[in-house]
């Protein structure tokens, strides 16, 4: 560690020489800091100089202050630690910003909390109005189970209720009735899915796996105006800035989202740099999938812009570990947690292999990064095999093919990813939120390669850190918390909440590596490592001033680190009160 951060006088002298060759003074000098450049050697410096949006010099206080002109702003950070602007590899910002537009959604920690919320909504709404609870995951409830059909019937007998976790859900009797789903219901649309039944009575349990599309729920929530949408998105970006985020990747952007980002860009109000992966329904017809990919390829935003760039395609390959539908190589096993009764059940896969290969190649050929939601190890291997097939005719490494989530992995998968140049987009907070439930479901051995950060780094695979932020504004109150310091702490501690022991501590990484997850590695995931992700000459001046030294503080303090100031392109976008 000490050798990696030692100041090298010869290198710094060269840096100063390069910067002073241009006589124009910088407009900003940040000095008296402990500045982690996150360059290849993780060099620490005292000062950086900024002209326009870019860094023009890094070095000592004495050398850089000599560059100041009459109009140069001097920012004395008082010995505080400065790091590159942080990036989140996976958000859904436009949806998250609107999640509580109609009414506040309380935290639900238990099934009782869920039922209390539903009962309260039933009192507020008219009989027959739908009550939909979205993205409250059973792995995060203390009860570690779905609410039952009977429980939903009891608290809202006159309202159809759907407890939805995405493609999976549980419904009360009225919701099933109004949707035409009974014990004889058959899935006939050619897509995967499962209607759960009691193995003894044959009656519907109310649980629909990858079948929530059949529920005829109707929204009774008020709709936001266009300007309201824009203002709430700005509010969310401001909160991103408050926790040090200067870049995000929206990993399933739709037309409305692309339009909103574009308008904020035009107004000069986009306080985070945004990388877009256009969302395509991978379960659709080949013609429709191709049309969606081509639409992204033809979009004006497909041309590089460091504020807003459409460069990716996202599809869903399997279900989720939070709902019991991730596609696994081994059976899930019977489970009271997930209400699984079939001992051979391995989860849900959405896309046949032949179609997966075709769409991946179609996207990569058009200079679009391809990624697929792939949670289970069987889904991860399927996507790797698809990339390997494409690689026979189109070298995939330059395209940086991606795997999104890839929570359950294997050593074989990691090795193949390195060979092909596949990158990974992981969500550390899931280990914290869901680790205890997963350990109860699978046992320690089966979780050996659950979010295996150490193995991924050791094999030279580029992995970035993200949140999958989907709901609420608030870095810790959101359903998937987007606080990057909490996430970095998790990669060091591997400590699930409500658990006595860490989860495979041998897969923990160092502080330097944790910072790389949210800086230079995420820049690499979005093809921007020469533009951002480290504080080096020529790069964008995105940086964060911290109130606590992340490099030396006790490990458990990292999760509570707060930000003093955040800068994007040398302009301050956040300052703590």
N, C-alpha and C positions, 0 to 999 in steps of 0.2 A: 504494500500500500504506500509506504513512505517513498520508495523509489519511483513509483508511478506518478506521484504528484509533485516531485521535486522540481523546482524551477531550474531551468537550464539557461544560463546567461548567454551562451552563444546563439541559441535559438531565439531568445527574446531580442537580442541585438539585431538579428536578421529581420525579425518582425518589425521593429522600430524603423529600420532602414527602409523597408518596403513601404511603410506608411508615410514617412516623411518625404519620400520621393515626390509625392503630390503636395504642393505648397498650400492647398486649401485647408483651412483648419476644420476640425470636426465640429458638428453642432451640439454634440453631447459627449462628455467624458464621465464615465462611472469609475470612481476611484475609492481607495481605502476599503477595499472589499476582500473577501476570500472567494474568488471567482473560480468555480469549477467549469472549465471549458468543455469537458466531456469530449475532448479530442481523442485520438488514438491512444495517447499516453496518459489521459486523464490529468492533464496539466492544470495546476493551480496558478493563477495570476492575481495581481492586485488591482488591475484597471483594464478597461476596454474603452475604445473611442469609436463613436458612431458618426457617420456622415450620411444624411438622407435616411434611408431605411437599413443601411448595411454597416457592418463592423469594418473599420479601416485599420485598427491597430489593437493589439493586446500586449500587455507587459506590466512594468512596474509603475508605481505612482509617479515617481520622479520623471521617468522618461515620457510618459503619456501626458502629464500636465504641461510639459513644454510645448505640446502641440496646440494648446488652447489659443483661440483668438478672442477678440473683443466680444463676439456674440456667442461664444461657446458656453453652453450650460454645464455647470459642474455638479454632479450628483455624488455627494459624499455619503456612502452607505454605512459609515460608522463601524467598519469591521464585520458587517453582516455577510452571510454566505449568499452568493449569487449563483444561480443555475440557469441553464438554457430554458426557454419556454417549454412547458410540458405539453405533450400531445396525448390525446385519447384516441386509440385505434378503432373505437366502435361505439357510436352513439346513435340515437334516433331522436334528434333534437326537436324537430318540428312537432312530432306527436307528444313528446314529453312536456313541451312548453304548454300544451293545451289540456293536459290530463285533468287538472282540477279547475278548468274554466267554469263548469256548472256549479260545483260545490266542493269544499275541502274533503279529502279522503283521509280518514284517520289511519294511524298505524294499526295493523292487525297482527297481534302477536300469538293469538290462540284461535281455535275454532270458535270459542265463545265470543271473541271479539268480532269475528266474521258474522256470526249470527246476530249479534247486537246491532251491527251496522245495517244488516238486511232488515231487521225488525224496525229500525228507525226510518229507513227509506220507505217501508211499507206504510208507516204512519203518515208520511209526508205525501206520498203519491196516491193517486186514485186506484181503486180496485181494477185489476186487469192491466195496469201499467207494468212494463218490464223492469226488473231489477237485475242489473248486470254488475258483477264484481270481477274486475279484471286484474290479472297478474299479481295475485296474492298466492305465493307459491307454498305448497304443502311442506317442502323441505325446510321452510323457515318458520313454520308454525311450531310452537312447543309441543303440540299434540302429534305432529308428524303424520298427518292423515288428511284426506279430503273430508269436508262436511258431508254428511249422508243425505240422501234424497229425503228421508223422513225428517231430519233436522230442518232442512230447507222448507219442507211442507209445513212444519210446526210454526216457524217464525213468520212465514208469509203465505198463508193458505190461499189468499185471494189474488196473489200476484205471481206471474211466471218469473222464476229466478234461474239465472245461469251464473255459476261460479266458474269463470273462464281463466285458463292459464295459457291461452294462445289457441293452438289447434285442438287442445284437450279441454274438457270441462266436465262439470257435474251439474245436473239440472234437477229442479223439483218436478213434481208430478204434473203440475199445470203447464210448465214449460215444455215437457215432453209431449203432452196432449196437444197443445197448440201447434207444435212442430210436426205432428203426425208420426211421432216415433213411439212404437209399441214393441212388444216382445217378438212380433213377426217382421219387424222392419229389417230390410236388407239394403246394404250399400251396393248400388248398381251403377254409379257414375264412373267406374273404372279406376278410381283413386283408392289409396290405402285408407284404412280406418277400422275401428273396432267398437261395437256397441256392447258394453259389459253387462253380463247377466249373473244373477246369483246362481252358483253351480248346483245348488240343491233345488230351488224352486223354479228357476228359469225366468224369474221376474227381473226387470231392468233395475240395475243399481242406481241409474242416473248418470253414470260415468261414460263419457263418449271420448274415445282416444282418436285423435286426428279426425274428428267427426263433428266438431262444433259448427262446421259449415252448414249442417242440416238444421241447426237451431234457428227458428224464425224470430229472433229477437228484434225488437224495435226500440230505437233510442227515443227517450223523452227528455233528453238534456238540451239545454239551450246551445245554440250555435254561435260561434265567435265570428264577428265581422272580419274582413280582410285586415283592416288596420289593427284590430285587437290581436289577431294572430301575429302580426309583425311586432307589435309592442311586447308581447309575451316572449317571443323568440329573442328579442333584444335583452329582455330581463334575464332569460336563461343564459345568454352569452355573457352578460355581466357577472353572473354567478360562476360560470366557468372561469372567467378571468380572476375572480376572487380566490380561487384555489390553485392559481398558477397555470391554468390551461390557456394556451395561445393557439392551439391547432386541434381540430377534431376531424375524424373520419365518419361520415354518415354512411352506415353500411346497409342501406336498403332504401335509398331516397326515391320518392315518387315524384310525379310531375308537379304536384302542388308544393312539395318541399323544395324542389329545384327552383321553382318560380320565386318562392319566398327568399331563399338565399340570394338569388340573382338581384332581386329588388333591394335587399339590404346592401349588397355590393355596390349597386348603382348609387345608392344614397350615401355611401361612405360610412355606413353604420355596421359593418361586419367586423366585430372586434375579435373574432377568431378566424384563423385561416381554415378553410373547409375543403376536404377531399371527399368526393362523392362516388359511392358505388350505387349504380342504378339498380333498383329492385326489379327482378323479373320472376314471374311465376314459372318455376322450373317444372311444375306438374302439368303445365299447359301443353297444347299441341306443339310439335316441332316448328310449324309455321309461325305460331304466335311467339314462341321463344326466340326464334331468329329475328322476328320483327322488333321485339323489345331490345335485343342486343344491338341491332342495326340502328335503332332510334338513338341509343346512347352514342354509338360511333359517329353518327351524323350531327350530333348536337353541337352548337357553337362553343359550349363550355368544355368540349373535349380537347380544345387547344389550351396549353398550359398557361395558367395565371396563378401566381403565388397566393392569392386570396381565395379563389374559388375554382376548382378543377374537377371535371367529371372524367374519371379515369378507370372506373371499375364496374363490374357486374356482380350482383349478389343473388344467389338462389338458396332455397332450403332443401337440404338433402335428407335430414332426419328430424325426429322430435327432440325432446329435451330431457335432461336429467332431473329438472325441477318438477317434471310432471310424470315421469316414469315411461317416457316414450322414446328416449334416445336409442339409436340402433346399435346393439351390442354384439360382439362376437360370441359371447356366452349368454345363456338365458339370464334374465333379471332374477329369476327365482320368485316363488310365491312371496307375496309381501302384503302385510297389513298397512304399511306406510302408503304404498301406491295402489292398494286394492287390486293387486295382481293375483289371479287365481290359476292361470295357465302356467305350468312349470316349464314349458318350452318357449314362452314368450320372450322375444329378443328386442322388442321395440318396433318402431315404425320407420320405414324407409319410403321416401316420396318419389325418387327418380330412378328408373332402371339404368343399369350401367351403360348400355349403348347410347341412351339419350344424354347421360352425363358427359360422356366422352365427346359427343357431338357438340354440345353447347359450350363446353370448356374450349374446345378448339376454335369454334366459331367466334368466341369472344377474344381469345388470345391472338388470333389472326388479324383482328381489327384494333390491336394495340389497346385492349382493355384488360386490366387485371381481372382475373376470375377468382371468385371465392364462393364457398358454399358453407352455410350453417351445418356443421358436422360435429355433433357433441359426442356420440358414442364411438368406441374404438372401431366398430365395423364400418361406420360411416367414414371415419378418418381413413381407414385402409382403402375403402372404395374410391375415395377422392384421389388418394395417392396413385392408385392403379389407373385411374382415368388420366391423370397428368402423365404417367409413365407411357400410356398408350399414345397420347398426343405427341409426346417427346420423340416418338419414332419418325415423325414427319416434320415436326416443328419444334426446334429447341426451346424448351419452356423456361430455362433459367433467366434469360433476359426479361421475360414477361412477369417475373416474380409472382407465380401462381400462389394463391393464399389458401389457408384453411382457417375458417372462423370457428372459434371456441375450442375445438379439439381437446376437450377436458380429459377424456380417456384416451390414452395413447399406449404405445408399446415401444420397446427399444428398436425393434425392426422398423416401425413407422418413422421414428426419429432419424435413423440411418438413411432411409430412402428419401426423406425430406432433404437431408444434406446433399445427397447425390444429385437430386434434381433441381436444387435451388428453390425449394418451396418455403415460403415464409408462414409464420403462425400469428394469429390474432387471438390472444387469451385474455380472460377476465379474472384477475386474482381475487376480487372480492367474493366470488362464488366459493372459493375455498373457505373463506371465513364464514360466510353465511350458511353454507350447505354441507361443510365437511363433516360435522357431527352426524347428520342424518345419513349421509352416504356411507360413513364408516359403519353405522348400524345396519344398513342395507347390505353392503358388500363385504365388510371385513377389511382388515388392513392389507392383506396380501393382494387383493384385487385392485387396491388403490395405489399400488407401488408406482405406477406411471400416471397418476392423476395430477394434472398440471405439473409435470416434471421439469421445472425451470432449470435446475442444475444440469440435468442430462441434455436438455436442449442447448444450453450455452456450451457445454463441453463438446458437443458434436458440431458446433459452428453453424447451427440453424439460427436465422434471425427471427426473434420473437418480439412482438410488441405487446404492450399492456393497454387494456381498454376496460370499459365499464359495462357496455351494453345498456347504457342509460335509456330507459323507455318512459318512465313516469315521474312526474313531480319535479318541481324546482327546489333545490336544496341538496347539497353534496352528500349529506349523510342521511337525510330523511327520504331520499328517492328510493324506489323499490330496488334498483341496482345502483348503489352509491357510486358517485363519480369523483369522490375525493381521491386524488392520486397518491397522497401521502398514506392514507389508510391502505391503499393497494400495495404500495411499496413495502410497508411494514409487513404485510401478509407474506410477501415473497421472501422476507428474511426470517420471520417467526414461524410461518406455516401453522399458526394457531387458530383452529376453528373456534367460533364462539360457542359457549355452553359445552365445552370439552375440556377435560383435564390435561390432555397431552397433545403436543403438536402432531400433525399428520405428515409422516415421512419427512422428518427434519433433514435427512440426507439430500433432499431435493431443494433445500434453501440456497439462495444465492447471496452475493455480497452487496454492499451498499452501492458500489460503483455499477454493478450489473443492474440493480434495481433502477438506478437513475437512467441507465441506457435504455431500459424497457420503455420509458416514457419520454425519451428525447431522441437520440440518434437512431435507435432501432425503429421507432415509429416513423421517423422521417424516411428511413429506408423502405419500410412497408409501402409508403406512398410515393416512392421514386424521387424523394426530395432531400436526400442526405447531403447533396452539394449546396442546398439552399438554406437548410435549417437543421436543428437537432443538436448543434454544438456551437460554441462561441468562438468562432475562428474568422480570420480575415476574409472578407468577401461574402460572408453569410448574412442572412437577415438578422437584425438586432432584436430578436425575441428573447427576453430574459425575465427572470423572477428574482426578487429580493426576499429572502426568508427571514423570519424572526428567530429561528432556531437553526443551529448548524447541523444539517442532516448528516454530515460526514463524521461527526464526533459525539453527538448526543447519545444517551442510552437508547438502545433499540426500541424499547416500548414507547419512547417519546416521539418517535417518527410519525406514528399514526395521528398525533395531535399537532403536528407542525402547521403553523399558519403563515400566511403571506403578508409581507409588508407592502410591496408594490409589484405590479406586473406591467411589462412593456411589450408592445407588438410593433415591429418596425421602428424602434426607437421612440415610439409615442406611448406615454403612460395611459393604460386603459383601466387600471385599478390602483387605488391607494387606500390602505386600512385607515379607519377612523382614529 
